[in-house]
Amino acid sequence: MSAWTNVEDEILKAAIAKYGLNQWARISSLLVRKTPKQCKARWREWLDPGIRKLEWTRDEDEKLLHAVKLFPSQWRTVAGFVGRTSTQCLARYQRLLDDADGAAPLVGEDALMQQADTDPETKVAKPDAIDMDEEEKEMLSEARARLANTMGKKAKRKQREKLLEETKRVSVIQKRRELKAAGVNMRLRYERGYNDDVHLERTVPLGFYDVTDEVARNNASRGAYKPPPPKKEKQREADKRVRHSAADITQLKRAREVEKTVKRRKLELEAPQDGVELDEERPRAAPVKGLFSSLPKPKNDFEIDVDGASDDEGVSRADGGDVGELDAEELDRRRLQDEDERRRRDFLARPRAEQIGLPRPTGKVGFVGVSSQTTGQRSISSEQVESPALPRSALPVIGRLLQRDATRCLSLEKVLTKALGGYLDRAQLLSDKLSAAHRTLSSDLGKLHAFQRLATLEQAAAESRLAELQERVSIVRHIHTTHQLRHESLLDLKDSLLADL
């Protein structure tokens, strides 16, 4: 591990200023003999401006000893607690232990081992040699070139291309001027006005030929040229319509011809001939029933037992046909439908209380009519009311009814929420604003009453305070007048004493 030099320290500082504290591999590439780890340690242990390099104070020693007790062998944590680097804390702690033990100074090989440069990143840089070797000179020149390149490779390449383009443009302009002075006209490739910014412009010398007549002819032809006037928008549209009119007409004719060929022709039937019947010409279709005559007759090896002649008759009457022509499945289905319809009619004919499964009341209930002595109110009296408890079978029915009503109420609540949701939100918002305004108003009223009370008290105390201040002013004025008179008397006494002397 080689010691650090001043040149390496300066290169490291400049590289950190350009690349930051995270690109240590890039920084170490500028230093030949240093690794990224050594560069990072050198900055954090010695070159960082925030490192405290003064002598240790008593307070720092106490903090160090207390932190070592709390965090033994955790020197980075101790360093953050004390405000020094981990190497400084470790060295100071060893020094304090040696002073406490009263250890004798090391001599011989131990002293040489202690003086050895075991951690050069935490030591002062050694002075530079008078004559640096070739490796260090090359390192210094390369670092200077890389650190001076603030634009980067892409920006330098663009700047170089721009300079080349400018040089080419100037050379083309100069060549054109020379050719023009020699009597040869050529068109300038660069149509922009570069003549106002020509570097190192010099006057073109006169050639062997007189070009005065040529210049005059050019100016005359340029003045005689009259560009066509710009057409208006309407004129352009008219010209466009005229150009496209012939093509449009041809295309429209073709489309009409296609429509004529594609259009469906009218159905043309031949006139019927007299004395000839169509039935004889066209053979009559054979009946469908005759087609099944050639099929074998089905065998009926089983019988269909239908319960009840009345049902069979009802089915046959409902169908309007013979029952024997229907199969057994159709008869069963119709019989079940009739039974279900009869049960439904019987169920609907019952009272509502019996439909929902409520028990029938037992006992006698007597009703008394309206008495002539009352004022139009109906008085109902019961002689005997016996209301037994509901059986267990009625509870499920009541539960289903309650559940149905709850579902209906929930659906109605959802509908109302959808219909009145915006109004409810708006009402809640206005209510919150109103309550907030009420609270603000109450607090402001309290402050107003407090300030009014304070103003009343201040106004009441102003008169007494004014009288007190006037009394103090009069006292001070009296004292000032007395002192002035005393000063004048003393001055007179002084003058008289001086006159006597």
Secondary structure in CASP SS format (residue, H / E / C, confidence):
PFRMAT SS
TARGET T0000
AUTHOR 0000-0000-0000
METHOD secondary structure of the structure
MODEL  1
M C 1.00
S C 1.00
A C 1.00
W C 1.00
T E 1.00
N H 1.00
V H 1.00
E H 1.00
D H 1.00
E H 1.00
I H 1.00
L H 1.00
K H 1.00
A H 1.00
A H 1.00
I H 1.00
A H 1.00
K H 1.00
Y H 1.00
G C 1.00
L C 1.00
N C 1.00
Q C 1.00
W H 1.00
A H 1.00
R H 1.00
I H 1.00
S H 1.00
S C 1.00
L C 1.00
L C 1.00
V C 1.00
R C 1.00
K C 1.00
T C 1.00
P H 1.00
K H 1.00
Q H 1.00
C H 1.00
K H 1.00
A H 1.00
R H 1.00
W H 1.00
R H 1.00
E H 1.00
W H 1.00
L H 1.00
D C 1.00
P C 1.00
G C 1.00
I C 1.00
R C 1.00
K C 1.00
L C 1.00
E C 1.00
W C 1.00
T C 1.00
R H 1.00
D H 1.00
E H 1.00
D H 1.00
E H 1.00
K H 1.00
L H 1.00
L H 1.00
H H 1.00
A H 1.00
V H 1.00
K H 1.00
L H 1.00
F C 1.00
P C 1.00
S C 1.00
Q C 1.00
W H 1.00
R H 1.00
T H 1.00
V H 1.00
A H 1.00
G H 1.00
F H 1.00
V H 1.00
G C 1.00
R C 1.00
T C 1.00
S H 1.00
T H 1.00
Q H 1.00
C H 1.00
L H 1.00
A H 1.00
R H 1.00
Y H 1.00
Q H 1.00
R H 1.00
L H 1.00
L H 1.00
D H 1.00
D H 1.00
A H 1.00
D H 1.00
G C 1.00
A C 1.00
A C 1.00
P C 1.00
L C 1.00
V C 1.00
G C 1.00
E H 1.00
D H 1.00
A H 1.00
L H 1.00
M H 1.00
Q H 1.00
Q H 1.00
A C 1.00
D C 1.00
T C 1.00
D C 1.00
P H 1.00
E H 1.00
T H 1.00
K C 1.00
V C 1.00
A C 1.00
K E 1.00
P C 1.00
D C 1.00
A C 1.00
I C 1.00
D C 1.00
M C 1.00
D C 1.00
E H 1.00
E H 1.00
E H 1.00
K H 1.00
E H 1.00
M H 1.00
L H 1.00
S H 1.00
E H 1.00
A H 1.00
R H 1.00
A H 1.00
R H 1.00
L H 1.00
A H 1.00
N C 1.00
T C 1.00
M C 1.00
G C 1.00
K H 1.00
K H 1.00
A H 1.00
K H 1.00
R H 1.00
K H 1.00
Q H 1.00
R H 1.00
E H 1.00
K H 1.00
L H 1.00
L H 1.00
E H 1.00
E H 1.00
T H 1.00
K H 1.00
R H 1.00
V H 1.00
S H 1.00
V H 1.00
I H 1.00
Q H 1.00
K H 1.00
R H 1.00
R H 1.00
E H 1.00
L H 1.00
K H 1.00
A H 1.00
A C 1.00
G C 1.00
V C 1.00
N C 1.00
M C 1.00
R C 1.00
L C 1.00
R C 1.00
Y C 1.00
E C 1.00
R C 1.00
G C 1.00
Y C 1.00
N C 1.00
D C 1.00
D C 1.00
V C 1.00
H C 1.00
L C 1.00
E C 1.00
R C 1.00
T C 1.00
V C 1.00
P C 1.00
L C 1.00
G C 1.00
F C 1.00
Y C 1.00
D C 1.00
V C 1.00
T H 1.00
D H 1.00
E H 1.00
V H 1.00
A H 1.00
R H 1.00
N H 1.00
N H 1.00
A H 1.00
S H 1.00
R H 1.00
G H 1.00
A H 1.00
Y C 1.00
K C 1.00
P C 1.00
P C 1.00
P C 1.00
P C 1.00
K C 1.00
K C 1.00
E H 1.00
K H 1.00
Q H 1.00
R H 1.00
E H 1.00
A H 1.00
D H 1.00
K H 1.00
R H 1.00
V H 1.00
R H 1.00
H H 1.00
S H 1.00
A H 1.00
A H 1.00
D H 1.00
I H 1.00
T H 1.00
Q H 1.00
L H 1.00
K H 1.00
R H 1.00
A H 1.00
R H 1.00
E H 1.00
V H 1.00
E H 1.00
K H 1.00
T H 1.00
V H 1.00
K C 1.00
R C 1.00
R C 1.00
K C 1.00
L C 1.00
E C 1.00
L C 1.00
E C 1.00
A C 1.00
P C 1.00
Q C 1.00
D C 1.00
G C 1.00
V C 1.00
E C 1.00
L H 1.00
D H 1.00
E H 1.00
E H 1.00
R C 1.00
P C 1.00
R C 1.00
A C 1.00
A C 1.00
P C 1.00
V H 1.00
K H 1.00
G H 1.00
L H 1.00
F H 1.00
S H 1.00
S H 1.00
L C 1.00
P C 1.00
K C 1.00
P C 1.00
K C 1.00
N C 1.00
D C 1.00
F C 1.00
E C 1.00
I C 1.00
D C 1.00
V C 1.00
D C 1.00
G C 1.00
A H 1.00
S H 1.00
D H 1.00
D H 1.00
E H 1.00
G H 1.00
V H 1.00
S H 1.00
R H 1.00
A H 1.00
D H 1.00
G C 1.00
G C 1.00
D C 1.00
V H 1.00
G H 1.00
E H 1.00
L C 1.00
D C 1.00
A H 1.00
E H 1.00
E H 1.00
L H 1.00
D H 1.00
R H 1.00
R H 1.00
R H 1.00
L H 1.00
Q H 1.00
D H 1.00
E H 1.00
D H 1.00
E H 1.00
R H 1.00
R H 1.00
R H 1.00
R H 1.00
D H 1.00
F H 1.00
L H 1.00
A H 1.00
R C 1.00
P C 1.00
R H 1.00
A H 1.00
E H 1.00
Q H 1.00
I C 1.00
G C 1.00
L C 1.00
P C 1.00
R C 1.00
P C 1.00
T C 1.00
G C 1.00
K C 1.00
V C 1.00
G C 1.00
F C 1.00
V C 1.00
G C 1.00
V C 1.00
S C 1.00
S C 1.00
Q C 1.00
T C 1.00
T C 1.00
G C 1.00
Q C 1.00
R C 1.00
S C 1.00
I C 1.00
S C 1.00
S C 1.00
E C 1.00
Q C 1.00
V C 1.00
E C 1.00
S C 1.00
P C 1.00
A C 1.00
L C 1.00
P C 1.00
R C 1.00
S C 1.00
A H 1.00
L H 1.00
P H 1.00
V H 1.00
I H 1.00
G H 1.00
R H 1.00
L H 1.00
L H 1.00
Q H 1.00
R H 1.00
D H 1.00
A H 1.00
T H 1.00
R H 1.00
C H 1.00
L H 1.00
S H 1.00
L H 1.00
E H 1.00
K H 1.00
V H 1.00
L H 1.00
T H 1.00
K H 1.00
A H 1.00
L H 1.00
G H 1.00
G H 1.00
Y H 1.00
L H 1.00
D H 1.00
R H 1.00
A H 1.00
Q H 1.00
L H 1.00
L H 1.00
S H 1.00
D H 1.00
K H 1.00
L H 1.00
S H 1.00
A H 1.00
A H 1.00
H H 1.00
R H 1.00
T H 1.00
L H 1.00
S H 1.00
S H 1.00
D H 1.00
L H 1.00
G H 1.00
K H 1.00
L H 1.00
H H 1.00
A H 1.00
F H 1.00
Q H 1.00
R H 1.00
L H 1.00
A H 1.00
T H 1.00
L H 1.00
E H 1.00
Q H 1.00
A H 1.00
A H 1.00
A H 1.00
E H 1.00
S H 1.00
R H 1.00
L H 1.00
A H 1.00
E H 1.00
L H 1.00
Q H 1.00
E H 1.00
R H 1.00
V H 1.00
S H 1.00
I H 1.00
V H 1.00
R H 1.00
H H 1.00
I H 1.00
H H 1.00
T H 1.00
T H 1.00
H H 1.00
Q H 1.00
L H 1.00
R H 1.00
H H 1.00
E H 1.00
S H 1.00
L H 1.00
L H 1.00
D H 1.00
L H 1.00
K H 1.00
D H 1.00
S H 1.00
L H 1.00
L H 1.00
A H 1.00
D H 1.00
L C 1.00
END
